[in-house]
Amino acid sequence: MILCSLATRETAWLTGPSRAAPGSAPGQAGSAEVVLSAFIGTPRCGGASRSGTGVHDVLMNSVDYYTQRASAGLLITEGIQPSVVGQGYPSTPGLHSAEQVASWREVTDSVHAAGGRIFAQIMHAGRIGHPVLLPDGLIPVAPSPVAAPGQVHTHVGPKDFVEPHELTDEEIRATIGDFATASRNAIDAGFDGVELHGANGYLIQQFLAPNTNLRTDAWGGSDTARIRFAVEVVKAVVSEIGAERTAIRISPGNPYNGIEEPEPDAVYTALVGELEPLGLAYLHVLEQADGRELTLALRKQFTGTLVINVFSEGPTGPEHHTVIDDGIADIISYGALFLANPDLPARLKAGGPFNTPDPKTFFGGGAEGYTDYPALDAV
């Protein structure tokens, strides 16, 4: 079996009527359309699998998977590493080579032919990973040499997380450049924009969190310094591809991957304060159980499109649409319900029925639990 990154809530979006959907033409208002985003699943267009699944099969499954869901207003890919050292899991996809750009072009061409729009989610795993996943003696990198707790699954079995290499100032600047280059590659591959993954304990959040960023230089030691990396990454990508094609996902207080942010309000309000003037496509907030007050504060700060990934014990459902009616967010994101329902917009409009997602098949190299969920007209 191939394993890939676990961003625990795959996402579908329902927008209210007052905002343009991300990726739409300027001035084109959204009209209660559903916008879907894929964060859980099997590897798509990355390097060769080490488990026997051929690259061609993985690519074809990816084309099918995203095209099946092209009725959404917007698709967002799984995490795509911007560099070789940014890989955190086996066989995950990248956007740092010409071959990867060409592979993703097959996906985007198919989605566009089906009338869809698609953003690439750019994700540098940082300290989450292991040297056996990386070539040439590389080891995972991070703002500080603090190992994550637990283990990562690899092609040779589970491995304890290692102490990461502490990025130098020069290496930090090069990493920012990697994000910008990968974003340009995304546009060259036909994507309509990018979402920068600043959530779930990966590199951007590692710079934001006080337990993973122990630096005392210009990149850490204060709230202002800890947000600098995130801000510089966003600005570099905006400079490369434009603000209207750039978005960011954050998860204030999310403990995933060993992150500790006991008092996230100051850091994230400072971060959004820096991002607000840039005119981004959207801000995507993955909300925690006790995070509504902070979400409301960020809503007041951010005048652009706000996406909320509502905290819920089970799959997000139509009952959570009140966050749109109440003006808390412009777009609500769904979870595994989208993975199991490739035609989720039609099902939401019809009030169901909904396929039940099978967690046992969330991670694998084949079509089972990926492209074989039936559409409504086949039920």
C-alpha atoms as a printed R data frame, in Angstrom:
    type eleno elety resid chain resno       x      y       z
1   ATOM     1    CA   MET     A     1   0.000  0.000   0.000
2   ATOM     2    CA   ILE     A     2   1.131  3.542  -0.737
3   ATOM     3    CA   LEU     A     3   0.626  6.047   2.035
4   ATOM     4    CA   CYS     A     4   0.441  9.803   1.646
5   ATOM     5    CA   SER     A     5  -0.150 12.883   3.705
6   ATOM     6    CA   LEU     A     6  -3.089 12.847   6.113
7   ATOM     7    CA   ALA     A     7  -4.851 16.189   6.014
8   ATOM     8    CA   THR     A     8  -7.732 14.811   7.990
9   ATOM     9    CA   ARG     A     9 -10.567 16.719   6.386
10  ATOM    10    CA   GLU     A    10 -11.009 16.533   2.661
11  ATOM    11    CA   THR     A    11 -13.065 19.430   1.518
12  ATOM    12    CA   ALA     A    12 -16.105 20.443  -0.488
13  ATOM    13    CA   TRP     A    13 -17.271 24.024  -0.492
14  ATOM    14    CA   LEU     A    14 -20.634 25.750  -0.619
15  ATOM    15    CA   THR     A    15 -20.470 29.453  -1.329
16  ATOM    16    CA   GLY     A    16 -22.901 32.177  -0.521
17  ATOM    17    CA   PRO     A    17 -24.206 34.550  -3.190
18  ATOM    18    CA   SER     A    18 -22.178 37.605  -2.224
19  ATOM    19    CA   ARG     A    19 -18.670 36.540  -3.234
20  ATOM    20    CA   ALA     A    20 -16.888 35.496  -6.377
21  ATOM    21    CA   ALA     A    21 -15.783 31.890  -6.228
22  ATOM    22    CA   PRO     A    22 -11.992 31.452  -6.116
23  ATOM    23    CA   GLY     A    23 -10.660 31.045  -9.613
24  ATOM    24    CA   SER     A    24 -13.587 32.868 -11.216
25  ATOM    25    CA   ALA     A    25 -13.136 35.746 -13.576
26  ATOM    26    CA   PRO     A    26 -12.931 39.206 -11.972
27  ATOM    27    CA   GLY     A    27 -16.404 40.447 -11.191
28  ATOM    28    CA   GLN     A    28 -17.983 37.003 -11.662
29  ATOM    29    CA   ALA     A    29 -20.071 36.484  -8.542
30  ATOM    30    CA   GLY     A    30 -20.591 33.095  -6.974
31  ATOM    31    CA   SER     A    31 -24.218 31.991  -6.765
32  ATOM    32    CA   ALA     A    32 -24.489 29.456  -3.980
33  ATOM    33    CA   GLU     A    33 -22.238 27.117  -5.932
34  ATOM    34    CA   VAL     A    34 -20.380 24.211  -4.420
35  ATOM    35    CA   VAL     A    35 -16.598 24.325  -4.453
36  ATOM    36    CA   LEU     A    36 -14.830 21.042  -3.814
37  ATOM    37    CA   SER     A    37 -11.350 20.383  -2.516
38  ATOM    38    CA   ALA     A    38  -9.474 17.112  -2.235
39  ATOM    39    CA   PHE     A    39  -7.062 16.744   0.677
40  ATOM    40    CA   ILE     A    40  -7.291 13.035   1.485
41  ATOM    41    CA   GLY     A    41  -6.460 10.272  -0.915
42  ATOM    42    CA   THR     A    42  -3.831  8.280  -2.701
43  ATOM    43    CA   PRO     A    43  -0.773  9.696  -4.457
44  ATOM    44    CA   ARG     A    44  -1.525 11.243  -7.818
45  ATOM    45    CA   CYS     A    45   1.143 12.503 -10.197
46  ATOM    46    CA   GLY     A    46   4.279 12.220  -8.081
47  ATOM    47    CA   GLY     A    47   7.397 10.151  -8.585
48  ATOM    48    CA   ALA     A    48   7.438  6.428  -9.168
49  ATOM    49    CA   SER     A    49   5.717  4.355  -6.531
50  ATOM    50    CA   ARG     A    50   7.881  2.086  -4.422
51  ATOM    51    CA   SER     A    51   5.011 -0.360  -3.861
52  ATOM    52    CA   GLY     A    52   4.554 -1.692  -7.356
53  ATOM    53    CA   THR     A    53   1.825  0.672  -8.582
54  ATOM    54    CA   GLY     A    54   2.995  2.168 -11.867
55  ATOM    55    CA   VAL     A    55   3.221  5.916 -12.404
56  ATOM    56    CA   HIS     A    56   0.855  5.637 -15.386
57  ATOM    57    CA   ASP     A    57  -1.823  3.960 -13.262
58  ATOM    58    CA   VAL     A    58  -1.472  6.536 -10.502
59  ATOM    59    CA   LEU     A    59  -1.757  9.356 -13.044
60  ATOM    60    CA   MET     A    60  -4.786  7.858 -14.755
61  ATOM    61    CA   ASN     A    61  -6.526  7.390 -11.410
62  ATOM    62    CA   SER     A    62  -5.784 11.026 -10.643
63  ATOM    63    CA   VAL     A    63  -7.228 12.242 -13.920
64  ATOM    64    CA   ASP     A    64 -10.366 10.203 -13.282
65  ATOM    65    CA   TYR     A    65 -10.650 11.302  -9.641
66  ATOM    66    CA   TYR     A    66 -10.517 15.025 -10.282
67  ATOM    67    CA   THR     A    67 -12.551 14.898 -13.481
68  ATOM    68    CA   GLN     A    68 -15.330 13.018 -11.681
69  ATOM    69    CA   ARG     A    69 -15.575 15.999  -9.322
70  ATOM    70    CA   ALA     A    70 -15.339 18.764 -11.936
71  ATOM    71    CA   SER     A    71 -18.969 19.790 -11.394
72  ATOM    72    CA   ALA     A    72 -17.689 21.704  -8.387
73  ATOM    73    CA   GLY     A    73 -16.909 25.382  -8.669
74  ATOM    74    CA   LEU     A    74 -13.312 24.713  -7.623
75  ATOM    75    CA   LEU     A    75 -11.111 21.688  -6.991
76  ATOM    76    CA   ILE     A    76  -7.994 21.773  -4.833
77  ATOM    77    CA   THR     A    77  -5.421 19.020  -5.045
78  ATOM    78    CA   GLU     A    78  -3.781 17.068  -2.271
79  ATOM    79    CA   GLY     A    79  -0.529 18.497  -0.908
80  ATOM    80    CA   ILE     A    80   2.152 18.873  -3.586
81  ATOM    81    CA   GLN     A    81   5.751 19.355  -2.475
82  ATOM    82    CA   PRO     A    82   7.600 22.369  -3.913
83  ATOM    83    CA   SER     A    83  11.027 20.705  -3.688
84  ATOM    84    CA   VAL     A    84  12.652 17.324  -3.231
85  ATOM    85    CA   VAL     A    85  13.309 17.906   0.471
86  ATOM    86    CA   GLY     A    86   9.717 19.048   0.971
87  ATOM    87    CA   GLN     A    87   8.404 15.486   0.612
88  ATOM    88    CA   GLY     A    88   7.006 13.984   3.808
89  ATOM    89    CA   TYR     A    89   5.349 10.740   2.710
90  ATOM    90    CA   PRO     A    90   5.946  7.969   0.148
91  ATOM    91    CA   SER     A    91   5.103  8.647  -3.478
92  ATOM    92    CA   THR     A    92   3.477 12.030  -2.956
93  ATOM    93    CA   PRO     A    93   3.419 14.382  -5.943
94  ATOM    94    CA   GLY     A    94   5.668 17.331  -6.648
95  ATOM    95    CA   LEU     A    95   5.774 20.429  -8.856
96  ATOM    96    CA   HIS     A    96   9.518 20.917  -9.120
97  ATOM    97    CA   SER     A    97  10.357 19.170 -12.399
98  ATOM    98    CA   ALA     A    98   9.294 19.361 -16.026
99  ATOM    99    CA   GLU     A    99   7.997 15.789 -15.865
100 ATOM   100    CA   GLN     A   100   5.724 16.633 -12.936
101 ATOM   101    CA   VAL     A   101   4.403 19.713 -14.720
102 ATOM   102    CA   ALA     A   102   3.574 17.580 -17.754
103 ATOM   103    CA   SER     A   103   1.812 14.957 -15.610
104 ATOM   104    CA   TRP     A   104  -0.319 17.540 -13.828
105 ATOM   105    CA   ARG     A   105  -1.216 19.071 -17.201
106 ATOM   106    CA   GLU     A   106  -3.133 15.869 -18.010
107 ATOM   107    CA   VAL     A   107  -5.192 16.383 -14.864
108 ATOM   108    CA   THR     A   108  -5.884 20.079 -15.396
109 ATOM   109    CA   ASP     A   109  -6.716 19.651 -19.081
110 ATOM   110    CA   SER     A   110  -9.268 16.973 -18.215
111 ATOM   111    CA   VAL     A   111 -10.818 19.040 -15.418
112 ATOM   112    CA   HIS     A   112 -11.078 22.108 -17.636
113 ATOM   113    CA   ALA     A   113 -12.580 20.065 -20.483
114 ATOM   114    CA   ALA     A   114 -15.255 18.961 -18.017
115 ATOM   115    CA   GLY     A   115 -15.960 22.586 -17.090
116 ATOM   116    CA   GLY     A   116 -14.107 22.648 -13.773
117 ATOM   117    CA   ARG     A   117 -11.489 24.862 -12.132
118 ATOM   118    CA   ILE     A   118  -8.582 23.569 -10.073
119 ATOM   119    CA   PHE     A   119  -6.009 24.986  -7.636
120 ATOM   120    CA   ALA     A   120  -2.779 23.204  -6.626
121 ATOM   121    CA   GLN     A   121  -2.124 22.926  -2.894
122 ATOM   122    CA   ILE     A   122   1.592 23.572  -2.321
123 ATOM   123    CA   MET     A   123   2.784 21.778   0.812
124 ATOM   124    CA   HIS     A   124   6.304 21.562   2.213
125 ATOM   125    CA   ALA     A   125   6.273 18.907   4.955
126 ATOM   126    CA   GLY     A   126   9.244 20.355   6.846
127 ATOM   127    CA   ARG     A   127  10.197 18.117   9.773
128 ATOM   128    CA   ILE     A   128   7.439 15.638   8.907
129 ATOM   129    CA   GLY     A   129   9.166 12.931   6.919
130 ATOM   130    CA   HIS     A   130  12.234 10.701   7.057
131 ATOM   131    CA   PRO     A   131  15.603 10.378   5.281
132 ATOM   132    CA   VAL     A   132  14.510  7.082   3.655
133 ATOM   133    CA   LEU     A   133  11.960  9.094   1.679
134 ATOM   134    CA   LEU     A   134  14.601 11.509   0.364
135 ATOM   135    CA   PRO     A   135  17.501 11.058  -2.078
136 ATOM   136    CA   ASP     A   136  21.168 11.953  -1.843
137 ATOM   137    CA   GLY     A   137  21.474 11.787   1.947
138 ATOM   138    CA   LEU     A   138  18.968 14.604   2.528
139 ATOM   139    CA   ILE     A   139  17.170 14.882   5.854
140 ATOM   140    CA   PRO     A   140  13.957 16.769   6.659
141 ATOM   141    CA   VAL     A   141  14.317 20.479   7.403
142 ATOM   142    CA   ALA     A   142  12.617 22.802   9.883
143 ATOM   143    CA   PRO     A   143  12.987 26.195  11.566
144 ATOM   144    CA   SER     A   144  14.600 24.499  14.578
145 ATOM   145    CA   PRO     A   145  16.137 21.052  15.246
146 ATOM   146    CA   VAL     A   146  13.087 19.721  17.099
147 ATOM   147    CA   ALA     A   147  11.905 16.247  16.114
148 ATOM   148    CA   ALA     A   148   8.180 15.606  15.779
149 ATOM   149    CA   PRO     A   149   6.690 13.026  18.145
150 ATOM   150    CA   GLY     A   150   5.650  9.668  16.741
151 ATOM   151    CA   GLN     A   151   6.388  7.915  13.485
152 ATOM   152    CA   VAL     A   152   5.910  8.333   9.761
153 ATOM   153    CA   HIS     A   153   4.901  5.511   7.440
154 ATOM   154    CA   THR     A   154   7.463  4.809   4.743
155 ATOM   155    CA   HIS     A   155   7.907  2.258   1.954
156 ATOM   156    CA   VAL     A   156  10.035  0.208   4.393
157 ATOM   157    CA   GLY     A   157   7.638  0.456   7.309
158 ATOM   158    CA   PRO     A   158   7.052  2.965  10.117
159 ATOM   159    CA   LYS     A   159  10.027  5.098  11.154
160 ATOM   160    CA   ASP     A   160  10.523  7.432  14.102
161 ATOM   161    CA   PHE     A   161  10.664 11.066  13.109
162 ATOM   162    CA   VAL     A   162  14.260 12.327  13.100
163 ATOM   163    CA   GLU     A   163  15.757 15.561  14.339
164 ATOM   164    CA   PRO     A   164  15.434 17.883  11.329
165 ATOM   165    CA   HIS     A   165  18.148 20.087   9.902
166 ATOM   166    CA   GLU     A   166  17.758 23.680  11.114
167 ATOM   167    CA   LEU     A   167  17.424 25.906   8.084
168 ATOM   168    CA   THR     A   168  19.994 28.661   7.745
169 ATOM   169    CA   ASP     A   169  18.969 32.162   6.697
170 ATOM   170    CA   GLU     A   170  20.180 31.434   3.167
171 ATOM   171    CA   GLU     A   171  18.281 28.146   3.079
172 ATOM   172    CA   ILE     A   172  15.100 29.836   4.318
173 ATOM   173    CA   ARG     A   173  15.292 32.312   1.460
174 ATOM   174    CA   ALA     A   174  15.912 29.472  -0.998
175 ATOM   175    CA   THR     A   175  12.872 27.623   0.380
176 ATOM   176    CA   ILE     A   176  10.717 30.708  -0.136
177 ATOM   177    CA   GLY     A   177  11.980 30.695  -3.707
178 ATOM   178    CA   ASP     A   178  10.977 27.027  -4.034
179 ATOM   179    CA   PHE     A   179   7.384 27.917  -3.135
180 ATOM   180    CA   ALA     A   180   7.361 30.656  -5.774
181 ATOM   181    CA   THR     A   181   8.885 28.408  -8.444
182 ATOM   182    CA   ALA     A   182   6.449 25.584  -7.685
183 ATOM   183    CA   SER     A   183   3.581 28.049  -7.931
184 ATOM   184    CA   ARG     A   184   4.804 29.201 -11.345
185 ATOM   185    CA   ASN     A   185   5.083 25.536 -12.334
186 ATOM   186    CA   ALA     A   186   1.485 25.061 -11.195
187 ATOM   187    CA   ILE     A   187   0.298 27.786 -13.548
188 ATOM   188    CA   ASP     A   188   2.421 26.313 -16.339
189 ATOM   189    CA   ALA     A   189   0.757 22.961 -15.613
190 ATOM   190    CA   GLY     A   190  -2.633 24.543 -16.187
191 ATOM   191    CA   PHE     A   191  -3.784 25.147 -12.627
192 ATOM   192    CA   ASP     A   192  -6.021 28.160 -12.066
193 ATOM   193    CA   GLY     A   193  -4.182 29.090  -8.864
194 ATOM   194    CA   VAL     A   194  -2.491 27.710  -5.752
195 ATOM   195    CA   GLU     A   195  -3.379 27.227  -2.113
196 ATOM   196    CA   LEU     A   196  -0.352 27.421   0.195
197 ATOM   197    CA   HIS     A   197  -0.625 24.786   2.918
198 ATOM   198    CA   GLY     A   198   0.066 26.644   6.157
199 ATOM   199    CA   ALA     A   199  -1.832 24.154   8.331
200 ATOM   200    CA   ASN     A   200  -1.644 20.709   9.964
201 ATOM   201    CA   GLY     A   201   1.869 20.999  11.324
202 ATOM   202    CA   TYR     A   202   3.786 21.302   8.073
203 ATOM   203    CA   LEU     A   203   6.633 23.727   7.389
204 ATOM   204    CA   ILE     A   204   4.727 27.019   7.348
205 ATOM   205    CA   GLN     A   205   2.963 26.203  10.608
206 ATOM   206    CA   GLN     A   206   6.254 24.956  12.063
207 ATOM   207    CA   PHE     A   207   7.528 28.523  11.695
208 ATOM   208    CA   LEU     A   208   4.345 29.894  13.309
209 ATOM   209    CA   ALA     A   209   4.282 27.586  16.355
210 ATOM   210    CA   PRO     A   210   6.374 28.382  19.448
211 ATOM   211    CA   ASN     A   211   7.277 24.743  20.158
212 ATOM   212    CA   THR     A   212   8.714 24.126  16.685
213 ATOM   213    CA   ASN     A   213  10.274 27.546  16.097
214 ATOM   214    CA   LEU     A   214  12.851 28.183  18.811
215 ATOM   215    CA   ARG     A   215  14.835 30.676  16.779
216 ATOM   216    CA   THR     A   216  15.926 34.013  18.174
217 ATOM   217    CA   ASP     A   217  16.897 35.629  14.864
218 ATOM   218    CA   ALA     A   218  14.724 37.495  12.358
219 ATOM   219    CA   TRP     A   219  12.668 34.315  11.741
220 ATOM   220    CA   GLY     A   220  11.650 33.590  15.347
221 ATOM   221    CA   GLY     A   221  11.559 34.722  18.948
222 ATOM   222    CA   SER     A   222   8.483 36.951  18.709
223 ATOM   223    CA   ASP     A   223   5.066 36.836  17.081
224 ATOM   224    CA   THR     A   224   6.244 39.259  14.415
225 ATOM   225    CA   ALA     A   225   9.289 37.147  13.624
226 ATOM   226    CA   ARG     A   226   7.428 33.816  13.647
227 ATOM   227    CA   ILE     A   227   4.920 34.994  11.029
228 ATOM   228    CA   ARG     A   228   7.675 36.317   8.774
229 ATOM   229    CA   PHE     A   229   8.250 33.072   6.860
230 ATOM   230    CA   ALA     A   230   4.547 32.656   6.074
231 ATOM   231    CA   VAL     A   231   4.250 36.273   4.996
232 ATOM   232    CA   GLU     A   232   7.358 36.122   2.825
233 ATOM   233    CA   VAL     A   233   6.192 32.905   1.160
234 ATOM   234    CA   VAL     A   234   2.803 34.431   0.343
235 ATOM   235    CA   LYS     A   235   4.369 37.641  -0.980
236 ATOM   236    CA   ALA     A   236   6.829 35.702  -3.143
237 ATOM   237    CA   VAL     A   237   4.021 33.646  -4.660
238 ATOM   238    CA   VAL     A   238   1.856 36.735  -5.199
239 ATOM   239    CA   SER     A   239   4.780 38.385  -6.978
240 ATOM   240    CA   GLU     A   240   5.213 35.302  -9.161
241 ATOM   241    CA   ILE     A   241   1.613 34.487 -10.171
242 ATOM   242    CA   GLY     A   242  -0.619 37.277  -8.847
243 ATOM   243    CA   ALA     A   243  -2.738 37.691  -5.716
244 ATOM   244    CA   GLU     A   244  -5.921 36.590  -7.483
245 ATOM   245    CA   ARG     A   245  -4.333 33.165  -8.018
246 ATOM   246    CA   THR     A   246  -2.901 32.835  -4.496
247 ATOM   247    CA   ALA     A   247  -4.598 31.529  -1.342
248 ATOM   248    CA   ILE     A   248  -3.459 30.140   2.000
249 ATOM   249    CA   ARG     A   249  -4.800 27.551   4.403
250 ATOM   250    CA   ILE     A   250  -4.214 27.899   8.166
251 ATOM   251    CA   SER     A   251  -5.237 25.867  11.216
252 ATOM   252    CA   PRO     A   252  -4.784 27.962  14.372
253 ATOM   253    CA   GLY     A   253  -4.270 25.809  17.455
254 ATOM   254    CA   ASN     A   254  -4.311 22.542  15.520
255 ATOM   255    CA   PRO     A   255  -2.178 19.990  17.445
256 ATOM   256    CA   TYR     A   256  -1.687 17.708  14.434
257 ATOM   257    CA   ASN     A   257   1.911 16.577  13.812
258 ATOM   258    CA   GLY     A   258   3.040 17.653  17.281
259 ATOM   259    CA   ILE     A   259   2.190 21.344  17.020
260 ATOM   260    CA   GLU     A   260   1.574 23.242  20.274
261 ATOM   261    CA   GLU     A   261  -0.126 26.630  19.952
262 ATOM   262    CA   PRO     A   262  -1.749 27.186  23.351
263 ATOM   263    CA   GLU     A   263  -2.439 30.874  22.619
264 ATOM   264    CA   PRO     A   264  -2.767 31.194  18.850
265 ATOM   265    CA   ASP     A   265  -4.796 34.400  18.688
266 ATOM   266    CA   ALA     A   266  -1.921 36.893  18.665
267 ATOM   267    CA   VAL     A   267   0.122 35.081  16.006
268 ATOM   268    CA   TYR     A   268  -2.766 34.467  13.633
269 ATOM   269    CA   THR     A   269  -4.318 37.906  13.920
270 ATOM   270    CA   ALA     A   270  -0.862 39.343  13.223
271 ATOM   271    CA   LEU     A   271  -0.468 37.022  10.246
272 ATOM   272    CA   VAL     A   272  -3.871 37.849   8.746
273 ATOM   273    CA   GLY     A   273  -3.193 41.527   9.353
274 ATOM   274    CA   GLU     A   274  -0.184 41.217   7.044
275 ATOM   275    CA   LEU     A   275  -2.064 39.172   4.447
276 ATOM   276    CA   GLU     A   276  -5.220 41.298   4.294
277 ATOM   277    CA   PRO     A   277  -3.782 44.101   2.078
278 ATOM   278    CA   LEU     A   278  -2.482 41.633  -0.522
279 ATOM   279    CA   GLY     A   279  -5.870 40.853  -2.081
280 ATOM   280    CA   LEU     A   280  -5.573 37.065  -1.960
281 ATOM   281    CA   ALA     A   281  -8.032 34.740  -3.684
282 ATOM   282    CA   TYR     A   282  -9.170 33.489  -0.273
283 ATOM   283    CA   LEU     A   283  -8.174 32.639   3.282
284 ATOM   284    CA   HIS     A   284  -8.974 29.061   4.309
285 ATOM   285    CA   VAL     A   285  -9.359 28.481   8.067
286 ATOM   286    CA   LEU     A   286  -9.393 24.933   9.416
287 ATOM   287    CA   GLU     A   287 -11.278 25.548  12.641
288 ATOM   288    CA   GLN     A   288 -10.590 23.774  15.925
289 ATOM   289    CA   ALA     A   289 -13.147 22.706  18.553
290 ATOM   290    CA   ASP     A   290 -12.750 25.913  20.551
291 ATOM   291    CA   GLY     A   291 -11.758 28.140  17.653
292 ATOM   292    CA   ARG     A   292 -14.939 29.998  16.719
293 ATOM   293    CA   GLU     A   293 -14.015 33.187  18.608
294 ATOM   294    CA   LEU     A   294 -10.710 33.398  16.721
295 ATOM   295    CA   THR     A   295 -12.481 32.643  13.439
296 ATOM   296    CA   LEU     A   296 -14.801 35.577  14.077
297 ATOM   297    CA   ALA     A   297 -11.819 37.814  14.798
298 ATOM   298    CA   LEU     A   298 -10.139 36.752  11.552
299 ATOM   299    CA   ARG     A   299 -13.413 37.325   9.693
300 ATOM   300    CA   LYS     A   300 -13.415 40.940  10.888
301 ATOM   301    CA   GLN     A   301  -9.816 41.375   9.757
302 ATOM   302    CA   PHE     A   302 -10.002 39.695   6.385
303 ATOM   303    CA   THR     A   303 -12.242 41.452   3.876
304 ATOM   304    CA   GLY     A   304 -11.700 38.933   1.079
305 ATOM   305    CA   THR     A   305 -13.267 35.516   0.636
306 ATOM   306    CA   LEU     A   306 -13.090 33.446   3.830
307 ATOM   307    CA   VAL     A   307 -13.359 29.675   3.675
308 ATOM   308    CA   ILE     A   308 -14.113 27.773   6.874
309 ATOM   309    CA   ASN     A   309 -13.443 24.101   7.454
310 ATOM   310    CA   VAL     A   310 -15.970 23.666  10.258
311 ATOM   311    CA   PHE     A   311 -14.947 21.524  13.208
312 ATOM   312    CA   SER     A   312 -17.272 18.550  13.561
313 ATOM   313    CA   GLU     A   313 -17.062 15.121  15.157
314 ATOM   314    CA   GLY     A   314 -18.338 13.470  11.976
315 ATOM   315    CA   PRO     A   315 -18.496 14.440   8.313
316 ATOM   316    CA   THR     A   316 -19.527 18.034   7.699
317 ATOM   317    CA   GLY     A   317 -23.093 18.129   6.444
318 ATOM   318    CA   PRO     A   318 -25.762 20.529   5.201
319 ATOM   319    CA   GLU     A   319 -26.604 21.379   8.814
320 ATOM   320    CA   HIS     A   320 -23.357 23.360   8.991
321 ATOM   321    CA   HIS     A   321 -24.441 25.811   6.283
322 ATOM   322    CA   THR     A   322 -25.512 28.239   8.993
323 ATOM   323    CA   VAL     A   323 -21.970 29.626   9.058
324 ATOM   324    CA   ILE     A   324 -22.714 31.142   5.662
325 ATOM   325    CA   ASP     A   325 -26.165 32.400   6.627
326 ATOM   326    CA   ASP     A   326 -24.675 33.966   9.762
327 ATOM   327    CA   GLY     A   327 -21.921 35.710   7.809
328 ATOM   328    CA   ILE     A   328 -19.130 33.841   9.586
329 ATOM   329    CA   ALA     A   329 -17.675 32.644   6.288
330 ATOM   330    CA   ASP     A   330 -18.298 32.936   2.571
331 ATOM   331    CA   ILE     A   331 -17.548 29.296   1.815
332 ATOM   332    CA   ILE     A   332 -18.001 26.193   3.945
333 ATOM   333    CA   SER     A   333 -15.743 23.226   3.361
334 ATOM   334    CA   TYR     A   334 -16.780 19.595   3.672
335 ATOM   335    CA   GLY     A   335 -14.818 16.535   4.664
336 ATOM   336    CA   ALA     A   336 -14.782 12.874   3.700
337 ATOM   337    CA   LEU     A   337 -18.337 13.233   2.375
338 ATOM   338    CA   PHE     A   338 -16.791 14.632  -0.798
339 ATOM   339    CA   LEU     A   339 -14.344 11.763  -1.168
340 ATOM   340    CA   ALA     A   340 -17.272  9.342  -1.137
341 ATOM   341    CA   ASN     A   341 -19.566 11.430  -3.333
342 ATOM   342    CA   PRO     A   342 -17.982 12.574  -6.611
343 ATOM   343    CA   ASP     A   343 -21.221 14.376  -7.514
344 ATOM   344    CA   LEU     A   344 -21.649 16.073  -4.148
345 ATOM   345    CA   PRO     A   345 -23.112 19.301  -5.618
346 ATOM   346    CA   ALA     A   346 -26.024 17.347  -7.098
347 ATOM   347    CA   ARG     A   347 -26.520 15.358  -3.901
348 ATOM   348    CA   LEU     A   348 -26.553 18.492  -1.764
349 ATOM   349    CA   LYS     A   349 -29.115 20.059  -4.058
350 ATOM   350    CA   ALA     A   350 -31.233 16.905  -3.898
351 ATOM   351    CA   GLY     A   351 -30.806 16.499  -0.139
352 ATOM   352    CA   GLY     A   352 -28.998 13.173  -0.592
353 ATOM   353    CA   PRO     A   353 -28.672 10.260  -0.450
354 ATOM   354    CA   PHE     A   354 -24.967 10.217   0.366
355 ATOM   355    CA   ASN     A   355 -22.437  7.426  -0.037
356 ATOM   356    CA   THR     A   356 -20.660  6.539   3.207
357 ATOM   357    CA   PRO     A   357 -16.866  7.016   3.084
358 ATOM   358    CA   ASP     A   358 -14.715  3.982   3.858
359 ATOM   359    CA   PRO     A   359 -11.685  5.081   5.936
360 ATOM   360    CA   LYS     A   360  -9.912  1.781   5.238
361 ATOM   361    CA   THR     A   361  -9.461  2.868   1.626
362 ATOM   362    CA   PHE     A   362  -8.385  6.475   2.219
363 ATOM   363    CA   PHE     A   363  -4.746  5.549   1.549
364 ATOM   364    CA   GLY     A   364  -3.904  3.231  -1.299
365 ATOM   365    CA   GLY     A   365  -2.533  3.099  -4.806
366 ATOM   366    CA   GLY     A   366  -5.536  1.827  -6.728
367 ATOM   367    CA   ALA     A   367  -9.027  2.836  -7.709
368 ATOM   368    CA   GLU     A   368 -10.795  1.249  -4.739
369 ATOM   369    CA   GLY     A   369 -12.155  3.931  -2.438
370 ATOM   370    CA   TYR     A   370 -10.806  6.574  -4.807
371 ATOM   371    CA   THR     A   371 -12.516  6.578  -8.187
372 ATOM   372    CA   ASP     A   372 -15.114  3.817  -7.682
373 ATOM   373    CA   TYR     A   373 -17.688  5.590  -5.498
374 ATOM   374    CA   PRO     A   374 -20.954  5.632  -7.502
375 ATOM   375    CA   ALA     A   375 -22.586  8.788  -8.761
376 ATOM   376    CA   LEU     A   376 -26.166  9.585  -7.841
377 ATOM   377    CA   ASP     A   377 -27.576  8.400 -11.158
378 ATOM   378    CA   ALA     A   378 -25.914  5.016 -10.607
379 ATOM   379    CA   VAL     A   379 -27.340  4.444  -7.104
